[in-house]
């Protein structure tokens, strides 16, 4: 499964994951249909998965911002 065209590696900067991109990923995964809105529950689920990934990333230092890979994952989703 490849990322939708609105996801480009150059987009991965602080707070760069938009609701539109989350919607497109949810549609790609088959959990949402065209025209449906991103629900608070799906947003919360996304953040829980993000945090689990960030917990793993906390084990790896990142020279980019002086923190960890987990910090970069959180920043990508706008969670500091």
LINDA-V892980 format. One record per residue. SS is DSSP state (2 for helix, 1 for strand, 0 for the rest). PHI is phi in whole degrees, 0 to 359 (* if undefined). D_LAST is the distance of its C-alpha to the last C-alpha in whole Angstrom. Layout:
SS|PHI|D_LAST ; SS|PHI|D_LAST
This chain:
0|*|29 ; 0|261|27 ; 0|290|24 ; 0|297|26 ; 0|298|27 ; 0|278|24 ; 0|255|21 ; 0|236|22 ; 2|307|20 ; 2|291|20 ; 2|281|18 ; 0|280|15 ; 0|231|13 ; 0|307|9 ; 0|65|9 ; 0|272|13 ; 0|279|14 ; 0|268|16 ; 2|301|17 ; 2|298|21 ; 2|293|20 ; 2|298|19 ; 2|301|22 ; 2|296|24 ; 2|293|22 ; 2|297|23 ; 2|294|27 ; 2|298|27 ; 2|281|27 ; 0|84|29 ; 0|263|27 ; 0|219|28 ; 0|249|30 ; 0|306|31 ; 0|91|31 ; 0|279|28 ; 0|264|25 ; 0|290|22 ; 0|276|22 ; 2|303|19 ; 2|294|20 ; 2|290|20 ; 2|298|16 ; 2|296|16 ; 2|301|17 ; 2|301|15 ; 2|292|12 ; 2|294|14 ; 2|296|15 ; 2|303|12 ; 2|293|11 ; 2|298|15 ; 2|296|14 ; 2|295|11 ; 2|302|13 ; 2|294|16 ; 2|296|14 ; 0|296|13 ; 0|280|17 ; 0|240|17 ; 1|296|16 ; 0|234|15 ; 0|280|17 ; 0|298|15 ; 0|235|12 ; 0|79|14 ; 0|246|12 ; 1|239|12 ; 2|299|13 ; 2|298|10 ; 2|298|7 ; 2|293|9 ; 2|297|9 ; 2|299|6 ; 2|296|6 ; 2|303|9 ; 0|266|9 ; 0|77|6 ; 0|252|4 ; 0|255|0
